[in-house]
Amino acid sequence: MEEQSYFDWSDALFAVAKIFGKPEALKGVRVLELCTRVFGPVTADLLAEFGAEVIKIELPGVGDLMRYVAPRGFFWQNISPAFTHMNHNKYHVTIDIRTPEGGELLRALVAKSTVLIENFRAGSMDSWGVGYRDLSAVNPGLIYQANSGFGQWSVYKDRPSYDATSQAMSGFSAITGFPGRTPLKTGIWIGDCTGALFAAIGIMAALHHRRKTGQGQLLDVSQAEGLIRTLDWTWLYQTITQKERALYGNRDISCSPSGVFRSREGFIAIAALDDQQFAGLCRAMQRPELAADSRFSTVTARLAEDHNRALYKMVAEWAVALDAAEIEKLAESHGFAAQRVVNARDHYHDEHLRQRGAVCEFDDPLYGKVVEYGPGPKLSESPGRMRWLAKPVGFHNSYIFRTLLNLTEERLRQLTEKQVIGTWVDRVGAKPPDDWNGRDGIIQP
């Protein structure tokens, strides 16, 4: 029998159609999320995609303020797309943890949980009597993840922080943009999402430590520091040379040529990392002599500022006369890198992304068919998956409180009357679709 090729074997191993027949990596890990906006919810979302049981705890009525942040004011079936992408696979309950009875409910959940994630201003949970010191007394194995703008201590601890301010504080803004112009803010909430990735890594490390020792711990992730950690060679370069890393627009000053160029239609990224790739690019440009030019014949020579600028201009003049698709074909045949700049519409129709599950369609029991970006890491034996979309405020109150805490209907009614718990207010962003029948999506205890 002929041996199966590596690519056929890996294609079958990671097949999207088989995902739901495989176990989940984090099944059995219960996570309590007490978060608003982006930083904390994305952290919990990353865990939920791999099977953690995430219980999102919001304030009764209005819930997470991110529910009302909508791109250009756009809502779909009374939910914001800005809210859905960071709240997959979660159970939505409400507790006003600032009240004595709410605090007791939280402690009861903590006793049955592994991880707690919060992203309030430093010290807020402690002031409500439900900080790490209080909750670790209930559950010594609790992994308590505190996300904040500037950390749980230091002279900046009381400062509020949002994505734009984290980019500014981190130094990210100082190196993003074009020479002589205002620094640019990145198009996504990169400070929140990068911080969330570091928080998720910290939680995984703490879970491993807990498995060995049985001990929980307090984890502290600063939004700005997460971005600082991504600044590649900036610190060492500036420390040794005493030169600041300046704005270079679309040019890369560590690899030349490398950048974004205008093609005859749209934009395209082109890069040639080494001498062999550069020679291929020169052949594609029908200028093979450039590979022997002393200004460009070595990687080091091409990185000299004047040479880098000159080369960027030459590539730009060549690229603008061709379609992006033509340049991609030339890159394949001549051995350099090229990728046209695409958007979400392109992603939707991209066979490559569909095949890998990076773009996935699934049926949500409340909202129907939805299309989302799938989990980043691909695990062959315990892959991540999208099971359902975010839900209205308090949608799973009955299920969680009755199954985990054994609360009776009468007790739930009493807590609702006291506004310790409660479901959604009649507001776009908080409530179900207008045509909801009152049954779809409900989980019975």
Secondary structure by P-SEA (a helix, b strand, c coil): cccccaaaaaaaaaccccccccccccccbbbbbbccccaaaaaaaaaaaaccbbbbbbccccccccccccccccccccccaaaaaaccbbbbbbbccccaaaaaaaaaaaaaccbbbbbccccccccccccaaaaaaaccccbbbbbcccccccccccccccaaaaaaaaccccccccccccccccccaaaaaaaaaaaaaaaaaaaaaaaaccbbbbbbbbaaaaaaaaccaaaaaaaacccccccccccccccccbbbbbcccbbbbbbbccaaaaaaaaaaacccccccccccccccccccaaaaaaaaaaaaaaaaaccaaaaaaaaaaabbbbbccccaaaaaacaaaaaaccbbbbbbccccbbbbbccccccccbbbbbcccccccccaaaaaaaacccccaaaaaaaaaaccbbbbccccccccccccccccccccc
